[in-house]
Structures are given as C-alpha cells and as structure tokens.
C-alpha cells in the first residue's frame, strides 16, 4: 500500500476477505506469503480500509475504498413480465454490486434492490447493461425508479436478535 492508495495486492486481499476466504487461502491465491497477507491486513486496518469485527472476520469501509454511492432501485414489471420475476431475481443475485434484492407486496413495485456503485458513471454503465438484458429477454418494465445516495450516515447490519 502506497501512502493512502490501494495497490492490486491490497484490493485482492480485501475482495477475498469479503468473500470469506482465509488468510492462508488468500496468500496462495495471489502468490504471496501468509506473513505478507497478515501485514497487509494490519496496514489496511490501521489506514481504515478494513474494520475488524472479530478474529478472522472483517468488513470493508466502503466510503474509504471508493464504493460510496448507494442506489435504491424500484421496479414495476409489466403484467406480462410479472411471471418472470424469479428469472430476474436470479440474474441480479449473480451481480456483485447488488447488495440486497427484495420482492415487494402491497406496492405498485415488484422489486427493490440496494446497489453499491463506485460513481455515477458505473451506475450509468450498469443500468445500460441491465436495460439491454431486459430487452433481449423480452421483459418489460412499466416503471423504474432509481434513487442515488452519495453520503452514508450509518452502515450497519443488525446484530441483535429479539
């Protein structure tokens, strides 16, 4: 890691930690020693890129690593396309930048997705791909609403069980 920039090794370490890989697996995958991975993780923690939750488990500081744009996307499918909702959900589940997919009842919308982007350009690029995919599959949308948030005030996963 140079000063406050992530190099390719740092990025691979972060990505693989977030995928649940062990430090030994990461070292083998990227061709460095276990000690190098351990030292890099410590440096990434010290610089605020990783937040250690418990031994062997980290989360990324998305704002620090440059993935600070969240989008809430609401989709209202055409009546003829509503029966293909499972196909649409399966497609979105494969996309890394899609964090959550919710099937909605009691609303004009059928789906809600929480998506994390680097910036507006990535959002535009991925939206075009999405629209092309839907068009090729013959899936029609009545309404597509996207709300972009560029500032996060709380980034948390619930930890308490009632």
C-alpha positions as CSV (number, residue, x, y, z in Angstrom):
1,X,0.0,0.0,0.0
2,X,1.4,3.3,-1.1
3,X,0.6,6.1,1.3
4,X,-3.2,6.1,1.1
5,X,-3.7,4.3,-2.1
6,X,-4.7,0.6,-2.6
7,X,-2.5,-1.4,-4.9
8,X,-3.6,-4.6,-6.7
9,X,-2.5,-6.8,-3.8
10,X,-4.5,-4.8,-1.3
11,X,-7.6,-4.9,-3.5
12,X,-7.3,-8.7,-3.9
13,X,-6.9,-9.1,-0.2
14,X,-9.9,-7.0,0.6
15,X,-12.1,-8.7,-2.1
16,X,-11.2,-12.2,-0.9
17,X,-11.6,-11.3,2.8
18,X,-15.1,-10.1,2.0
19,X,-15.8,-13.4,0.1
20,X,-14.9,-15.3,3.4
21,X,-11.5,-16.6,2.3
22,X,-8.9,-17.4,5.0
23,X,-5.6,-15.5,5.1
24,X,-3.8,-18.7,4.0
25,X,-6.2,-19.2,1.0
26,X,-5.6,-15.6,0.0
27,X,-1.8,-15.9,0.2
28,X,-2.0,-19.0,-2.0
29,X,-4.4,-17.4,-4.5
30,X,-2.5,-14.2,-5.0
31,X,1.0,-15.7,-4.8
32,X,2.4,-14.0,-1.7
33,X,3.4,-15.3,1.8
34,X,0.9,-15.7,4.6
35,X,3.1,-13.1,6.5
36,X,2.6,-10.6,3.7
37,X,-1.2,-11.1,3.8
38,X,-1.2,-10.6,7.6
39,X,1.0,-7.5,7.4
40,X,-1.2,-6.0,4.6
41,X,-4.4,-6.7,6.6
42,X,-2.9,-4.9,9.6
43,X,-1.9,-2.0,7.5
44,X,-5.4,-1.9,5.9
45,X,-7.0,-1.9,9.3
46,X,-4.6,0.9,10.5
47,X,-5.5,3.1,7.5
48,X,-9.2,2.4,7.9
49,X,-9.9,0.4,4.8
50,X,-10.9,-2.7,6.8
51,X,-12.8,-2.9,10.1
52,X,-12.1,-6.0,12.2
53,X,-15.3,-7.3,13.7
54,X,-13.8,-10.4,15.4
55,X,-10.8,-12.6,14.9
56,X,-10.7,-13.7,11.2
57,X,-13.7,-11.5,10.1
58,X,-13.5,-8.0,8.6
59,X,-15.9,-5.7,6.8
60,X,-14.8,-3.0,4.3
61,X,-15.1,0.7,4.9
62,X,-16.9,1.3,1.6
63,X,-16.5,5.0,1.7
64,X,-12.8,4.7,2.2
65,X,-12.3,2.2,-0.6
66,X,-14.3,4.4,-3.0
67,X,-17.6,2.5,-3.2
68,X,-19.7,5.1,-1.5
69,X,-22.6,5.5,-3.9
70,X,-25.7,3.6,-3.0
71,X,-28.8,3.3,-5.2
72,X,-32.2,2.2,-4.3
73,X,-33.9,0.8,-7.4
74,X,-37.6,0.1,-7.6
75,X,-39.0,-1.9,-10.5
76,X,-42.6,-2.2,-11.6
77,X,-42.8,-5.1,-14.1
78,X,-45.4,-5.1,-16.9
79,X,-48.2,-7.5,-16.3
80,X,-46.9,-9.9,-18.9
81,X,-43.5,-10.0,-17.3
82,X,-44.5,-10.4,-13.7
83,X,-44.5,-14.2,-14.0
84,X,-40.7,-14.0,-14.8
85,X,-39.8,-12.4,-11.5
86,X,-37.8,-15.4,-10.4
87,X,-35.6,-15.3,-13.5
88,X,-35.0,-11.6,-12.9
89,X,-34.1,-12.2,-9.3
90,X,-31.7,-15.0,-10.2
91,X,-30.0,-12.7,-12.7
92,X,-29.5,-10.0,-10.1
93,X,-28.2,-12.4,-7.4
94,X,-25.2,-13.1,-9.7
95,X,-24.2,-9.4,-9.8
96,X,-21.6,-8.4,-7.2
97,X,-22.7,-4.8,-6.9
98,X,-26.2,-5.8,-6.0
99,X,-26.3,-6.0,-2.2
100,X,-29.9,-6.7,-1.5
101,X,-33.0,-7.8,-3.5
102,X,-36.4,-7.5,-2.1
103,X,-39.6,-8.8,-3.6
104,X,-42.4,-6.4,-2.6
105,X,-46.0,-6.9,-1.9
106,X,-48.6,-4.2,-1.3
107,X,-47.0,-1.7,-3.6
108,X,-47.0,-0.8,-7.3
109,X,-43.4,-2.1,-7.4
110,X,-42.4,-5.7,-7.7
111,X,-38.8,-5.5,-6.8
112,X,-36.5,-3.3,-4.7
113,X,-32.7,-3.5,-4.9
114,X,-30.0,-1.9,-2.9
115,X,-26.9,-1.5,-5.2
116,X,-23.5,-0.1,-4.4
117,X,-21.5,1.7,-7.1
118,X,-18.2,3.5,-7.4
119,X,-19.7,6.6,-9.1
120,X,-22.4,7.8,-11.4
121,X,-20.5,6.6,-14.4
122,X,-20.5,3.0,-13.1
123,X,-24.3,3.4,-12.4
124,X,-25.0,4.5,-15.9
125,X,-22.9,1.8,-17.4
126,X,-24.6,-1.0,-15.4
127,X,-28.0,0.5,-15.9
128,X,-27.5,0.3,-19.7
129,X,-26.4,-3.4,-19.4
130,X,-29.5,-4.1,-17.3
131,X,-31.8,-2.5,-19.8
132,X,-30.1,-4.3,-22.6
133,X,-30.5,-7.6,-20.8
134,X,-34.2,-7.0,-20.1
135,X,-34.8,-6.0,-23.7
136,X,-33.0,-9.1,-25.0
137,X,-35.1,-11.3,-22.7
138,X,-38.4,-9.6,-23.7
139,X,-39.0,-8.5,-20.2
140,X,-41.0,-5.2,-20.0
141,X,-40.9,-2.6,-17.2
142,X,-43.7,-0.2,-16.5
143,X,-41.7,2.0,-14.1
144,X,-38.1,2.1,-13.0
145,X,-37.3,4.5,-10.2
146,X,-33.7,5.0,-9.0
147,X,-32.7,7.0,-6.0
148,X,-29.0,7.7,-5.6
149,X,-27.3,8.5,-2.3
150,X,-23.8,9.6,-2.2
151,X,-23.4,10.1,1.5
152,X,-23.9,7.3,4.1
153,X,-24.6,8.3,7.7
154,X,-25.0,4.7,9.1
155,X,-23.7,1.5,7.5
156,X,-24.7,-1.4,9.8
157,X,-26.0,-4.9,9.7
158,X,-28.4,-5.8,12.5
159,X,-26.7,-7.8,15.3
160,X,-29.4,-8.1,18.0
161,X,-32.0,-10.9,18.0
162,X,-35.3,-10.2,19.7
